[in-house]
Amino acid sequence: MSTHTGETAEAEAPAAGPQPAGGGVRRVLGRLGGPAVRTRLGTFAGVVILAVLFWRLGTGAFVDGVRRIDAATLAVALGIGLVTTVFSAWRWALVARGIGIRLPFGAAVADYYRALFLNAALPGGVLGDVHRAVRHGQNAGDLGRGVRAVVLERTAGQFALLAAGGAVLLTMPSPVRDQMRQAAPPAGLALVGACAVVLALRMNRAPSGRKPRAVRGMLGEARQALFSRSTAPGVLLSSVVVLAGYVAMFVLAADVAGAGASVAQLLPLALLALLAMSLPLNVGGWGPREGVAAWAFSAAGLGAGRGLTVAVVYGVLSLAASLPGAVVLVARWYAATRVRGAADPAGPVPASWGFRPPAPSAPAPVVRIPAQLPEVRSEKYAPKESARLARSSLPFSAVPSEGRPMTPESV
């Protein structure tokens, strides 16, 4: 018996030993590919880019850009920000309606302002969008669709930027026009080949039951949200207006910084800076924008320092344009605090405790009791004679006589 037990233990020992190295590597790579790690790496890359720029060009460009901004410039930036935010919120509402969830326009504008402020104030540059996606999904009762609505809305804006950037950089003088023209034919052939492959797969596709439902659902939502007759015109118009607003903000920043260039010269540089801003390697939008602007202005003969100053002014004006989002954030926090305080007189429960106070229940019905109950005179409630005799037979139950102490003999 003991020999059999030992053989069994020896046979099972390798299974309990260390796992293969491949599993550990996959776990490490999975952790490195997580959203938190990607955000930290992007923030670190943005800090490195800014440090290199300030080391090579000095901090004078930053100080000079901030010093040139006045009240009139801030007012114009707020006006441009209002236009771009309203049209962005309209695009978001259209996309949300296209995939079947409700989003009031006023709430969309307020939430978009708050998201812009959080994007500019927090590292990563996308935490505000994540916040509005989650909040909208929770309010609509469908978290998945709320997140997909924000993703599709941002995707529409990126498509508009890529299309406009490609057209402008191919046709107008820019530091990358020659490289773009050389890369355009191979890119076009690759796009045509990809479309041909997709078309061939659709013509010879397997029965629809074999196709994953999730993929079909996502493609159907994207088509309904972005390319349907009810949403496509509004999405296209809003995307064009928003992109024009961003370019106008860049031209305003160049004018404040004293770049001395025409709009035709600044348009390709602005699109290059905006394309760099879409990279997830920034600190609240700062980093690649300043690096690309410094390089593009230097290649255009306008000076790297001037390009850095323009990018800094653009960043400050964008932050100022998002300040109404801070007002929305504080107002909603105050309103939520008052609601929690009214629900719990002892004070609001801190959010860090991990739970919400229970909702107040309906008040119990009030039963009114008369101040004086009527005297009951029915004979059936009168004490019985047997009860009187039993009570009088108990020890020490007699009524004491006046002037005589009660003793057992007197009972």
Residue pairs with C-beta under 8 A, 6 or more apart in sequence:
31 37
38 280
39 123
39 124
39 127
42 123
42 124
42 125
42 280
42 281
42 282
43 123
43 124
43 282
43 283
45 281
45 282
45 287
46 123
46 281
46 282
46 283
46 286
46 287
46 288
47 283
47 287
49 281
49 287
49 288
49 290
49 291
50 283
50 286
50 287
50 290
52 291
53 290
53 291
53 294
53 308
54 62
57 294
57 304
57 305
57 308
58 305
60 305
61 305
61 306
61 308
61 309
61 312
62 308
62 309
62 312
64 257
64 309
65 256
65 257
65 308
65 309
65 310
65 312
65 313
65 316
66 312
66 313
66 316
68 256
68 257
68 258
68 309
68 313
69 256
69 313
69 316
69 317
73 252
73 256
73 317
74 317
74 320
76 252
77 249
77 252
77 317
77 318
77 320
77 321
78 320
78 321
78 323
78 324
80 245
80 248
80 249
80 252
80 321
81 116
81 245
81 249
81 318
81 320
81 321
81 322
81 324
82 321
83 241
83 245
84 241
84 242
84 245
84 246
84 249
84 321
85 109
85 112
85 113
85 116
85 321
85 324
86 109
87 237
87 238
87 241
87 242
87 245
88 112
88 153
88 157
88 238
88 242
89 105
89 108
89 109
89 111
89 112
90 105
90 108
90 234
90 238
91 153
91 156
91 157
91 234
91 235
91 238
91 239
91 242
92 103
92 108
92 112
92 149
92 150
92 153
93 103
93 104
93 105
93 108
94 225
94 231
94 234
94 235
94 238
95 149
95 152
95 153
95 156
95 225
95 226
95 231
95 235
96 102
96 103
96 108
96 136
96 140
96 145
96 146
96 149
96 153
96 225
97 103
97 231
98 221
98 224
98 225
98 226
98 228
98 230
98 231
99 145
99 148
99 149
99 152
99 221
99 224
99 225
100 145
101 136
101 140
101 142
101 145
101 146
101 149
102 140
103 136
103 140
103 149
110 328
111 132
111 135
111 136
111 328
112 132
113 322
113 324
113 325
113 328
114 128
114 131
114 132
114 325
114 328
114 329
114 332
115 128
115 129
115 131
115 132
115 325
116 128
116 321
116 322
116 325
117 128
117 322
117 323
117 324
117 325
117 326
117 328
117 329
118 127
118 128
118 131
118 325
118 329
119 125
119 126
119 127
119 128
119 129
119 284
119 285
119 322
120 128
120 284
120 285
120 318
120 319
120 322
121 284
121 319
121 326
122 128
122 284
123 283
123 284
124 280
124 282
124 284
125 280
125 282
125 283
125 284
125 285
126 280
128 325
129 150
129 154
132 150
133 146
133 147
133 149
133 150
133 151
134 143
134 146
134 147
135 146
136 146
136 149
136 150
137 143
137 144
137 145
137 146
137 147
138 146
139 146
140 146
145 221
148 218
148 221
149 225
152 221
152 222
152 225
152 226
155 226
156 226
156 235
156 239
157 239
157 242
157 243
158 278
159 239
160 236
160 239
160 240
160 242
160 243
161 243
161 271
161 274
161 275
161 278
162 275
164 243
164 271
165 271
165 272
165 274
165 275
166 180
168 174
168 267
168 268
168 271
169 176
169 177
169 180
169 268
169 271
169 272
170 177
170 180
170 181
170 184
172 264
172 267
172 268
173 265
173 268
174 180
174 268
174 269
174 272
174 296
174 300
175 268
175 272
175 295
175 296
175 299
175 300
176 268
176 272
177 268
205 211
208 216
224 231
225 231
225 235
226 232
226 235
243 274
246 270
246 274
247 267
247 270
247 271
247 274
249 314
249 317
249 318
249 321
250 266
250 269
250 270
250 273
250 274
250 310
250 314
251 263
251 266
251 270
252 317
253 310
253 311
253 313
253 314
253 317
254 261
254 266
254 310
254 313
256 313
257 306
257 309
257 310
257 313
258 306
259 266
259 297
259 302
259 306
259 310
260 302
261 300
261 302
265 300
265 302
268 296
269 293
269 296
269 297
269 300
269 307
272 292
272 293
272 296
273 289
273 292
273 293
273 296
273 311
273 314
274 289
275 292
276 288
276 289
276 291
276 292
276 293
277 285
277 288
277 289
279 288
281 287
281 288
282 288
282 289
285 315
285 318
286 315
289 311
289 314
289 315
290 308
290 311
290 312
290 315
293 307
293 308
293 310
293 311
293 314
294 304
294 305
294 307
294 308
294 311
295 304
295 307
296 307
297 303
297 304
297 306
297 307
297 308
297 310
298 304
298 307
337 348
340 348
340 349
340 357
341 347
341 348
343 357
343 359
343 360
344 357
349 355
349 356
349 357
391 397
392 398
395 408
395 411
396 406
396 408
396 411
397 411
398 406
398 410
398 411
400 406
400 410
401 410
404 410
